[in-house]
Amino acid sequence: MASAALELMGFFLGLLGMLGTLVTTVLRYWQISAHIGSNIVTAVANMRGLWMECVYQSTGAFQCETYNSMLALPADLQASRALMVISLVLSILAIVIASLGMQCTFCLEGSGAVKTRLAGASGCLFLTAGLLALIPVAWTTHEVVQTFYQPSVPSSLKFELGECLYVGLASALVSMLGGGLLSVSCCEEQDGGRGRRRGGGYPYPVGGGTLGKGVRATSQTYRNPTLQMPSSRGHRLVRSASGSSQSSAHGVHGAKKPTAAGYDITGYV
């Protein structure tokens, strides 16, 4: 039951991380113009994202322009696009696989090992997707901070951290956490999964058999004390040295042993 709870928590955390990564990829609030120094006029605000650059004016006008040429973009921006898209694809694939491998679903019933492997694979995909989304967010944050503190860069060209960077960082961490929970849940030992299977007659096996090649196949079945039948009263063996017929008759009548559930340890009936 604990494993199923971990799988559900990991699945929803991975789904939340995928939604946050999607929002981070689409929106343009990666870099926002900094109003410092001589650039204290807040009538115009510039915003940059992975796909477009926008300008917001105090009059309410909002204009956006997409990047016309992909090959003319900087290498870091192209790499950020590719990593974010790959992260989204891996997250979607992880959600599909997790839906098949979680214990709370009805898919692939009767094959516990396959469902466990699928849950572990989805956890690894969530971990990879979170790591891929974390790389461009961390790199862009480093570039913005490094450029902001360079004195040779004009104030009008300096940018600050946008909201998408914070959302992208949180989404990447949540995706990695969800993937970790899914991976841990599939490693838990199931009841009876690794234990030794015992026969139906344990600890008193039923019947003897061939112990192995070259070994005398004698009966080693232990007598079950709970199944032993007590001797009937008046049927005891009468041992007498007189040799009378009455004593012999009593001896023959009392020589019958009660029926037991097994054999003696010595192997004799």
C-alpha positions as a Markdown table, in Angstrom:
| # | Residue | x | y | z |
|---|---|---|---|---|
| 1 | Met | 0.0 | 0.0 | 0.0 |
| 2 | Ala | 2.9 | 2.3 | 0.8 |
| 3 | Ser | 4.4 | 1.6 | -2.7 |
| 4 | Ala | 1.1 | 2.6 | -4.4 |
| 5 | Ala | 1.0 | 5.9 | -2.4 |
| 6 | Leu | 4.5 | 6.7 | -3.4 |
| 7 | Glu | 3.7 | 6.0 | -7.1 |
| 8 | Leu | 0.7 | 8.2 | -7.0 |
| 9 | Met | 2.6 | 11.1 | -5.4 |
| 10 | Gly | 5.5 | 10.7 | -7.8 |
| 11 | Phe | 3.1 | 10.6 | -10.8 |
| 12 | Phe | 1.3 | 13.8 | -9.8 |
| 13 | Leu | 4.6 | 15.6 | -9.0 |
| 14 | Gly | 5.9 | 14.6 | -12.4 |
| 15 | Leu | 2.7 | 15.8 | -14.0 |
| 16 | Leu | 2.9 | 19.1 | -12.2 |
| 17 | Gly | 6.5 | 19.5 | -13.3 |
| 18 | Met | 5.6 | 18.8 | -16.9 |
| 19 | Leu | 2.9 | 21.5 | -16.8 |
| 20 | Gly | 5.4 | 24.0 | -15.3 |
| 21 | Thr | 8.0 | 23.1 | -17.9 |
| 22 | Leu | 5.4 | 23.7 | -20.6 |
| 23 | Val | 4.5 | 27.1 | -19.2 |
| 24 | Thr | 8.2 | 28.0 | -19.0 |
| 25 | Thr | 8.9 | 27.0 | -22.6 |
| 26 | Val | 6.0 | 28.9 | -24.1 |
| 27 | Leu | 6.0 | 32.2 | -22.2 |
| 28 | Arg | 8.4 | 35.0 | -22.9 |
| 29 | Tyr | 9.3 | 36.1 | -19.4 |
| 30 | Trp | 12.8 | 34.7 | -19.3 |
| 31 | Gln | 14.5 | 38.1 | -19.3 |
| 32 | Ile | 13.0 | 41.5 | -18.3 |
| 33 | Ser | 14.6 | 44.9 | -18.9 |
| 34 | Ala | 16.3 | 46.3 | -15.8 |
| 35 | His | 15.3 | 49.9 | -14.8 |
| 36 | Ile | 18.6 | 51.1 | -13.3 |
| 37 | Gly | 20.9 | 54.0 | -13.7 |
| 38 | Ser | 19.9 | 56.2 | -16.6 |
| 39 | Asn | 17.3 | 53.7 | -17.7 |
| 40 | Ile | 14.7 | 54.7 | -15.1 |
| 41 | Val | 11.9 | 55.3 | -17.6 |
| 42 | Thr | 9.4 | 52.6 | -16.9 |
| 43 | Ala | 7.1 | 53.5 | -19.8 |
| 44 | Val | 8.6 | 50.7 | -21.9 |
| 45 | Ala | 9.5 | 47.2 | -20.8 |
| 46 | Asn | 11.3 | 44.7 | -22.9 |
| 47 | Met | 10.9 | 40.9 | -22.4 |
| 48 | Arg | 12.7 | 38.1 | -24.0 |
| 49 | Gly | 11.8 | 34.4 | -24.2 |
| 50 | Leu | 12.9 | 31.3 | -26.2 |
| 51 | Trp | 10.6 | 32.0 | -29.1 |
| 52 | Met | 9.9 | 35.8 | -29.2 |
| 53 | Glu | 10.7 | 39.2 | -27.9 |
| 54 | Cys | 8.0 | 41.5 | -26.6 |
| 55 | Val | 7.7 | 45.2 | -25.8 |
| 56 | Tyr | 5.1 | 46.5 | -23.3 |
| 57 | Gln | 4.3 | 50.2 | -23.2 |
| 58 | Ser | 2.6 | 52.1 | -20.4 |
| 59 | Thr | -0.3 | 53.0 | -22.7 |
| 60 | Gly | -1.3 | 49.4 | -22.7 |
| 61 | Ala | 0.1 | 48.4 | -26.1 |
| 62 | Phe | 1.8 | 45.0 | -26.2 |
| 63 | Gln | 3.8 | 44.0 | -29.2 |
| 64 | Cys | 5.6 | 40.8 | -29.8 |
| 65 | Glu | 7.9 | 39.7 | -32.6 |
| 66 | Thr | 9.1 | 36.1 | -33.1 |
| 67 | Tyr | 12.6 | 35.3 | -34.1 |
| 68 | Asn | 12.6 | 35.2 | -37.8 |
| 69 | Ser | 15.7 | 32.9 | -38.4 |
| 70 | Met | 16.5 | 30.0 | -36.2 |
| 71 | Leu | 20.0 | 29.6 | -37.5 |
| 72 | Ala | 20.8 | 33.2 | -36.8 |
| 73 | Leu | 20.1 | 32.8 | -33.1 |
| 74 | Pro | 22.9 | 32.4 | -30.6 |
| 75 | Ala | 24.0 | 28.8 | -29.8 |
| 76 | Asp | 22.9 | 29.0 | -26.2 |
| 77 | Leu | 19.4 | 30.0 | -27.2 |
| 78 | Gln | 19.1 | 27.1 | -29.8 |
| 79 | Ala | 20.4 | 24.7 | -27.2 |
| 80 | Ser | 17.8 | 25.9 | -24.6 |
| 81 | Arg | 15.0 | 25.4 | -27.1 |
| 82 | Ala | 16.1 | 21.9 | -27.9 |
| 83 | Leu | 16.6 | 20.9 | -24.3 |
| 84 | Met | 13.2 | 22.2 | -23.2 |
| 85 | Val | 11.4 | 20.5 | -26.1 |
| 86 | Ile | 13.2 | 17.2 | -25.3 |
| 87 | Ser | 12.3 | 17.6 | -21.7 |
| 88 | Leu | 8.6 | 18.0 | -22.6 |
| 89 | Val | 8.6 | 14.9 | -24.8 |
| 90 | Leu | 10.3 | 12.8 | -22.2 |
| 91 | Ser | 7.8 | 14.0 | -19.6 |
| 92 | Ile | 4.8 | 13.1 | -21.8 |
| 93 | Leu | 6.3 | 9.6 | -22.5 |
| 94 | Ala | 6.9 | 9.1 | -18.7 |
| 95 | Ile | 3.3 | 10.0 | -18.0 |
| 96 | Val | 2.1 | 7.4 | -20.5 |
| 97 | Ile | 4.4 | 4.7 | -19.2 |
| 98 | Ala | 3.5 | 5.5 | -15.5 |
| 99 | Ser | -0.2 | 5.1 | -16.3 |
| 100 | Leu | 0.5 | 1.6 | -17.5 |
| 101 | Gly | 2.9 | 0.6 | -14.7 |
| 102 | Met | 1.3 | 2.0 | -11.5 |
| 103 | Gln | -0.4 | -0.4 | -9.2 |
| 104 | Cys | -3.6 | 1.7 | -9.1 |
| 105 | Thr | -4.3 | 1.1 | -12.8 |
| 106 | Phe | -5.9 | -1.9 | -14.4 |
| 107 | Cys | -3.4 | -2.2 | -17.3 |
| 108 | Leu | -1.2 | -5.3 | -17.5 |
| 109 | Glu | -2.9 | -7.1 | -14.5 |
| 110 | Gly | -1.3 | -10.3 | -13.4 |
| 111 | Ser | 2.2 | -9.3 | -14.4 |
| 112 | Gly | 3.6 | -7.6 | -11.4 |
| 113 | Ala | 7.2 | -7.7 | -12.6 |
| 114 | Val | 6.4 | -5.9 | -15.8 |
| 115 | Lys | 4.4 | -3.2 | -14.0 |
| 116 | Thr | 7.2 | -2.6 | -11.6 |
| 117 | Arg | 9.7 | -2.2 | -14.4 |
| 118 | Leu | 7.4 | 0.2 | -16.2 |
| 119 | Ala | 7.1 | 2.3 | -13.0 |
| 120 | Gly | 10.8 | 2.4 | -12.6 |
| 121 | Ala | 11.3 | 3.4 | -16.3 |
| 122 | Ser | 8.8 | 6.2 | -16.0 |
| 123 | Gly | 10.7 | 7.5 | -12.9 |
| 124 | Cys | 14.0 | 7.5 | -14.8 |
| 125 | Leu | 12.3 | 9.4 | -17.6 |
| 126 | Phe | 11.0 | 12.0 | -15.2 |
| 127 | Leu | 14.5 | 12.4 | -13.7 |
| 128 | Thr | 16.0 | 12.9 | -17.1 |
| 129 | Ala | 13.3 | 15.4 | -18.1 |
| 130 | Gly | 13.8 | 17.4 | -15.0 |
| 131 | Leu | 17.6 | 17.5 | -15.5 |
| 132 | Leu | 17.2 | 18.6 | -19.1 |
| 133 | Ala | 14.9 | 21.4 | -18.1 |
| 134 | Leu | 17.2 | 22.5 | -15.3 |
| 135 | Ile | 20.2 | 23.0 | -17.6 |
| 136 | Pro | 18.8 | 25.9 | -19.8 |
| 137 | Val | 17.2 | 27.6 | -16.8 |
| 138 | Ala | 20.5 | 27.5 | -14.8 |
| 139 | Trp | 22.5 | 28.6 | -17.9 |
| 140 | Thr | 20.2 | 31.5 | -18.7 |
| 141 | Thr | 20.2 | 32.6 | -15.0 |
| 142 | His | 24.0 | 32.6 | -15.0 |
| 143 | Glu | 24.2 | 34.7 | -18.2 |
| 144 | Val | 21.7 | 37.3 | -16.9 |
| 145 | Val | 23.5 | 37.7 | -13.6 |
| 146 | Gln | 26.9 | 37.8 | -15.3 |
| 147 | Thr | 25.8 | 40.4 | -17.8 |
| 148 | Phe | 24.1 | 42.5 | -15.2 |
| 149 | Tyr | 27.3 | 43.1 | -13.2 |
| 150 | Gln | 29.5 | 43.9 | -16.1 |
| 151 | Pro | 30.3 | 47.6 | -16.1 |
| 152 | Ser | 31.0 | 47.7 | -19.8 |
| 153 | Val | 27.4 | 46.8 | -20.7 |
| 154 | Pro | 25.0 | 49.9 | -20.9 |
| 155 | Ser | 22.1 | 50.0 | -18.5 |
| 156 | Ser | 19.6 | 49.9 | -21.3 |
| 157 | Leu | 20.9 | 46.5 | -22.4 |
| 158 | Lys | 20.9 | 44.9 | -18.9 |
| 159 | Phe | 18.1 | 42.5 | -18.0 |
| 160 | Glu | 16.9 | 40.9 | -14.8 |
| 161 | Leu | 15.6 | 37.5 | -14.0 |
| 162 | Gly | 12.1 | 36.8 | -15.3 |
| 163 | Glu | 9.3 | 34.8 | -13.8 |
| 164 | Cys | 9.8 | 31.9 | -16.2 |
| 165 | Leu | 13.2 | 31.2 | -14.7 |
| 166 | Tyr | 11.8 | 30.7 | -11.2 |
| 167 | Val | 8.9 | 28.6 | -12.6 |
| 168 | Gly | 11.3 | 26.6 | -14.7 |
| 169 | Leu | 13.6 | 25.9 | -11.7 |
| 170 | Ala | 10.7 | 24.8 | -9.5 |
| 171 | Ser | 9.3 | 22.6 | -12.3 |
| 172 | Ala | 12.6 | 20.9 | -12.9 |
| 173 | Leu | 13.0 | 20.1 | -9.2 |
| 174 | Val | 9.5 | 18.8 | -8.9 |
| 175 | Ser | 9.9 | 16.6 | -11.9 |
| 176 | Met | 13.1 | 15.1 | -10.5 |
| 177 | Leu | 11.4 | 14.6 | -7.1 |
| 178 | Gly | 8.5 | 12.8 | -8.8 |
| 179 | Gly | 10.8 | 10.6 | -10.8 |
| 180 | Gly | 12.7 | 9.7 | -7.6 |
| 181 | Leu | 9.6 | 8.7 | -5.8 |
| 182 | Leu | 8.5 | 6.5 | -8.7 |
| 183 | Ser | 12.0 | 4.9 | -8.9 |
| 184 | Val | 12.0 | 4.2 | -5.1 |
| 185 | Ser | 8.5 | 2.7 | -5.1 |
| 186 | Cys | 9.4 | 0.1 | -7.7 |
| 187 | Cys | 12.4 | -1.0 | -5.6 |
| 188 | Glu | 10.4 | -1.9 | -2.5 |
| 189 | Glu | 10.2 | -5.6 | -1.7 |
| 190 | Gln | 6.8 | -7.0 | -2.4 |
| 191 | Asp | 5.1 | -9.5 | -0.1 |
| 192 | Gly | 6.3 | -13.0 | -1.0 |
| 193 | Gly | 8.3 | -11.6 | -4.0 |
| 194 | Arg | 11.7 | -12.6 | -2.7 |
| 195 | Gly | 10.9 | -15.1 | 0.0 |
| 196 | Arg | 11.3 | -18.8 | -0.4 |
| 197 | Arg | 8.1 | -20.6 | -1.4 |
| 198 | Arg | 7.1 | -23.4 | 1.1 |
| 199 | Gly | 5.3 | -26.5 | 0.2 |
| 200 | Gly | 1.8 | -27.3 | 1.3 |
| 201 | Gly | 3.0 | -29.7 | 4.0 |
| 202 | Tyr | 5.4 | -27.3 | 5.7 |
| 203 | Pro | 6.8 | -28.0 | 8.3 |
| 204 | Tyr | 5.6 | -31.6 | 7.9 |
| 205 | Pro | 6.0 | -32.6 | 4.3 |
| 206 | Val | 3.6 | -35.1 | 2.9 |
| 207 | Gly | 5.2 | -38.4 | 1.7 |
| 208 | Gly | 8.8 | -39.2 | 1.1 |
| 209 | Gly | 10.5 | -39.2 | -2.2 |
| 210 | Thr | 13.8 | -39.7 | -3.9 |
| 211 | Leu | 16.3 | -37.5 | -2.1 |
| 212 | Gly | 18.9 | -37.7 | -4.8 |
| 213 | Lys | 21.0 | -39.9 | -6.9 |
| 214 | Gly | 22.9 | -42.4 | -4.9 |
| 215 | Val | 21.0 | -41.8 | -1.7 |
| 216 | Arg | 18.7 | -44.4 | -0.2 |
| 217 | Ala | 15.1 | -43.3 | -0.5 |
| 218 | Thr | 13.9 | -44.0 | 2.9 |
| 219 | Ser | 10.9 | -42.3 | 4.5 |
| 220 | Gln | 12.1 | -39.3 | 6.5 |
| 221 | Thr | 8.6 | -37.9 | 7.1 |
| 222 | Tyr | 8.2 | -36.8 | 10.7 |
| 223 | Arg | 5.2 | -37.8 | 12.6 |
| 224 | Asn | 2.7 | -35.0 | 13.2 |
| 225 | Pro | 2.0 | -35.0 | 17.0 |
| 226 | Thr | -1.4 | -33.4 | 16.5 |
| 227 | Leu | -2.5 | -36.2 | 14.1 |
| 228 | Gln | -1.4 | -39.1 | 16.3 |
| 229 | Met | -4.3 | -41.3 | 17.5 |
| 230 | Pro | -4.1 | -42.4 | 21.1 |
| 231 | Ser | -4.3 | -46.2 | 21.8 |
| 232 | Ser | -7.7 | -47.5 | 22.8 |
| 233 | Arg | -8.2 | -48.6 | 26.3 |
| 234 | Gly | -8.1 | -52.3 | 26.9 |
| 235 | His | -5.9 | -53.0 | 23.8 |
| 236 | Arg | -2.5 | -52.8 | 25.4 |
| 237 | Leu | -0.1 | -55.6 | 24.6 |
| 238 | Val | 0.0 | -58.1 | 27.5 |
| 239 | Arg | 3.4 | -59.5 | 28.0 |
| 240 | Ser | 3.3 | -62.6 | 30.1 |
| 241 | Ala | 5.8 | -65.4 | 30.5 |
| 242 | Ser | 3.1 | -68.0 | 31.4 |
| 243 | Gly | 2.4 | -68.8 | 27.8 |
| 244 | Ser | -1.3 | -69.4 | 28.4 |
| 245 | Ser | -3.7 | -69.1 | 25.5 |
| 246 | Gln | -5.6 | -66.3 | 27.1 |
| 247 | Ser | -2.5 | -64.2 | 27.4 |
| 248 | Ser | -1.6 | -65.0 | 23.8 |
| 249 | Ala | -5.0 | -64.0 | 22.6 |
| 250 | His | -4.8 | -60.8 | 24.5 |
| 251 | Gly | -1.3 | -60.2 | 23.0 |
| 252 | Val | -2.5 | -60.8 | 19.4 |
| 253 | His | -5.5 | -58.5 | 19.9 |
| 254 | Gly | -3.4 | -55.7 | 21.4 |
| 255 | Ala | -0.6 | -56.0 | 18.8 |
| 256 | Lys | -2.4 | -53.8 | 16.3 |
| 257 | Lys | -0.9 | -50.4 | 16.2 |
| 258 | Pro | -3.2 | -47.3 | 15.8 |
| 259 | Thr | -3.1 | -45.7 | 12.4 |
| 260 | Ala | -0.9 | -42.6 | 12.3 |
| 261 | Ala | -0.6 | -39.9 | 9.8 |
| 262 | Gly | 3.0 | -40.6 | 9.0 |
| 263 | Tyr | 6.0 | -42.9 | 9.5 |
| 264 | Asp | 8.4 | -43.1 | 12.3 |
| 265 | Ile | 11.7 | -41.3 | 11.9 |
| 266 | Thr | 13.6 | -44.6 | 11.8 |
| 267 | Gly | 11.8 | -45.5 | 8.6 |
| 268 | Tyr | 10.0 | -48.6 | 10.0 |
| 269 | Val | 6.2 | -48.9 | 9.8 |
